[in-house]
Structure formats: C-alpha cells, structure tokens
Amino acid sequence: MKTKLSALLFAAALAVSGLIAAGHASAADQAQVVGPVNKITLAADGMSATAELKDLKTGETVVLTVTDELTLDKFKDKRIVEGDEIRARYLKASPHTAQSFRKTAGC
C-alpha cells in the first residue's frame, strides 16, 4: 500500500513540475501591450473579435484577436469601447491571440 501511495505521489509531483516547466516555456512566446483601443470589430457569428490597440511605449498599432467569452460580452455590452486604455497579454504568433484583455483602471 505504501509503495502505491509513494508511486502516486511521485507521478503527481512529476506532472506538476512538467506543467510548471511548460508555463515558463510559453512565457517567452507572449508579449504585453498597454494603450488605448482604436477600433473593435466583432465577427458576424459573435464568437471572436479583433481589437486594434496603440502601444504607448512604441507608438505602434497592435491588432489582437479576442476569443474569450468574458471579453466578448464586455464588447457587446459596451463596457469596453474605443478609447478605453487596455492592458493586454497576447501570443506573439500570428494572428496575435489575446490571453488577457483588461482595462488598466481595473474595471
């Protein structure tokens, strides 16, 4: 019985360490942008949207694809509108897919 328990604990520890390592590897593939929203375009099916932000640090325009339901609901309800300052994390791969999309004021 003790052998099975120790094997189970070892397997769980191994799985957790693998998840932690995977989280650190994906952090290199992410970027962050802070700036105002220039344009929001909802898809016809309502399952995605594109948001165009102006990066305050570089002045460049970043176009993000948003797919999470909470943010899409905020777009539909006009809780996030053009002109709002946003802090977003996104995947660097093309198209830039938003992982986090929030108002800087903490809405």
N, C-alpha and C positions, 0 to 999 in steps of 0.2 A: 504494500500500500504506500509506503514512504517513497519507494522508487517511482511509482506512477505519479505521485504528487510532485516530486522534485523534477521529473521529466516535463510535467505540465508547466511548472513554474519557469523552467529553462526555456521552453518553447514560447511562453508568453513574453519573457524578457527579450528573447531574440526578435520576436515580432515587433515589439515596441521600439527596440533600437533600430530596426530596419525602417520603421515609419519616421523616426527622428532623422535618420540619415537622408531619407527621400525628401523630407521637408527642407533640409538645408540645401540639397542639390537644386530644388526648384526655386529657391530664393534668388539664385543667380539669373534665372530666366524672367524675373519680374522687374518692373520699374514702377515709379510713382510720379504722379503729376499733381500739381496744385494750381488751380486757376479758375477763371470764370467759364461758364458754359456759353459757347457762341451759338450752337444750334443743336436741337434734339429732333431726331426723325424716328418715329415709331414705324415698325413694319406693319404691313396690312393685316397680317394674322395676329398681331399683338403679342407675339412670343419673343420678340427681340427689338432692339432699338440701337441706333447709332447716336453717339453724343460727341460733339466737337468741342474740345477744350483748348484754351490758350494757356500754355505753360508759363507761369510767372517768372521762373528762373531763366529760361532760354528765349521766351517770346515766340516759340514755335507752336504750331497748331497740331494737336494730337487727336486723332479720331478713334474712339473706343466703341467696341461692340458690347452691348449690355444684354444679358440673358436672364439674370436672376429676377424672380417674380416680385420681390420686395421693391427693388428699384424701379421696375417697370410700372408697378402700381403707383409709385411716387410720381413718375412721369405723367401717368394718366390722370391722377388726382390734382396735378399742378402743384404738388408740394416741392418738386424740383423743376425749376423753369429756367429759361435762358437768362443769363446774367448772374445766377447764383454761383458763389465760389465753392468749388468742389475739391476734395482730396480723394484721388482715385489710385488704386493699385491695379496693374494690369500685366498680362503676359506679353513679353516682347515679340513673340511670334506673330506673324501676320495672318489674319487680322488681329489687332490688339484687342484681346478679350478682357473686360473688366472683372477683377476679382473682388474689389471693394469699391464702392461709389457712395461717398457721403459728403454732406455739407460740412464746411470747415467750422461753422458756428456750432455744430453739434446737434442740429435739428433733432 
